[in-house]
């Protein structure tokens, strides 16, 4: 999802601005501000995926898998994937993502939230239910992504609060 889905959310926003009758210069200014406020957090169900992609050592992946650790990850400002937190169990990881939405979403009725998953539609649906229970966004998109061996749930939402996105 990363940059591709974030770009898609911004494209949807650009279409909204066009439909509101805003000119190109004004829409560009709005989008340049909003791009700074995109949030992305995700988790993976299998640490071996992170090992295969060179993000964790084999021993750490093995121990983490045995202990059922699920990292909460995000893309930082330079485009690197960094760990924010580690929780035990998939249900706690999904709840953690929802809590991050709750902490960051301002005026959720105006926001578009995207959840993607790789071969875990039940987890994505659980996250969507958590998000709706917290505060119904203007639009909630749930869809699979094309990295078939990666199992994750992610969300992006436009955060208009100016709150810090990092941990």
N, C-alpha and C positions, 0 to 999 in steps of 0.2 A: 504494500500500500504506500508507505512512505511518501516520497515526493509526488508520485503519480496521483495518488488519491487526494492529497492535499491540493494539488493543482486542479483536480476535478472539482473540489469544493469551491475553490476560488473562481473557477469558470462558471459554476452555477451562480455564484454571487455576482459576477460580472453581468450575467444575463439578467438578474434581478435589477441591477442598477440601470441597465439599458431600458428595461421595461418601465422603470420609474421615470424615464426621460432624462437621465443624467448624461452629460456629454462625456466624451472619451477622457478628457483631462481630469474631470471631477471623479470619474470612475477609477481612473488610475491612482489618484491620490487616496481614495478610500481603500482600494485593494492593497496598495503599498503599506498602509497602516495595518490592515487586517492580516496580512501575511505574517506580520510579527507576532500575532496573537493566536496562531494555530497551535494546538496541543496535540501530542501523540504519545500515547502510552500503550504498551502491549506486554503480553506474556507468552511464553512457549510452554507446551506441556512436556517436552522432552529436552533435557539439557544436552543430549547427544547431538541435537541439531546445532546448538551453539558450539559444540566441540568441532563438528564437521566443518563449520564455517570459520574456525580459527578464533572464536571469541572466548573460549574457556579451554583449559587444559583437560586432558583425558581423565586424570585422577579427580579433578574437581567436578567434572560432569558425572562421573561414576558415583562419587560420594553424595552429590546433590540429588541424583536420581534415587539413590537408596533412601535418603532422608526425605524424599518427596518435596524438595525445595523448588519453588517456582519464582524466578526472578521477575520483577517488574522493571521493564526497560522503557527507554524513550530515546528519541533522536535528539541529540544536543544541537546547539546553534551552528556547529561546524559540520553537522551531518553524521557524526559518530553515534553509534548505539552505546548507551551507557546504562548501568544498573542503578535504579533508584532505591530499590528495596528488595528483600527476599522474604517470601512467605511460604508456609507449609501447606500444600494442598491446592488443587485446582480451584475448588469453590472459594477459598480465601483469596486466591489471585484474582478471580473474576470480581469478587466483592471489593477488592482493593482498587481495581480499575474504575468501578462505579463510584467509589468514594473520591477518587481523583476528579471525576466529572463533577460530583457534588461540590467539591472544594473550588473548582475553577469556573463553573458555568455561571454566567451572569445573564439575566434575562433569557433563560433557556427557551422561552416561547418564541424567541427571535433567532434561535440557533439551529444549524444543521449539524447533526452528529452522524458520523459514519463508523460502522463496525465491520471489520472484515475478518475472515477466518480462513484457515487452510485445513479442510477436512475436519472441522469441529463445529458444525451448525448448532448443536445443542448448547455449547458454551457461548456461542455468539448470541443465541436467543436468550439465554440466562442473563447475559450482560444487558441486552436490550430491555428485558423486564426490570432489572435493577434500575436502569437509567429512567425508564418511564415512571417507576415508583418514586424516584427522587424528584423529578421535575420533567414533565413532558416537553421535549424539544419541538420546535416548529416542524422539523423533519428528522426522521431516524431511518438511516439507510443501513441495511444488513445485507452483505453479499460475500461470496467467496473470493479469494484472491488466487492468483495463478501459480503460486509457489506450492506445489502439491505436497512436498514432504515437510513443509513447515506448518506446524499446528499452532495457531495463535489467534488471539482476539485483540483488536486495536480499536481505538477511537480517536477521532479528531473532532474538535469543536472550536468554533470561533469564540475566543475569550475576549470580551470587550472590556474587561475590568482593569487590564493593565497589571494583573497579579503576576508574580514571578512564576514561570512554568517549571523551572528546574527544582531539584530537591537539594 
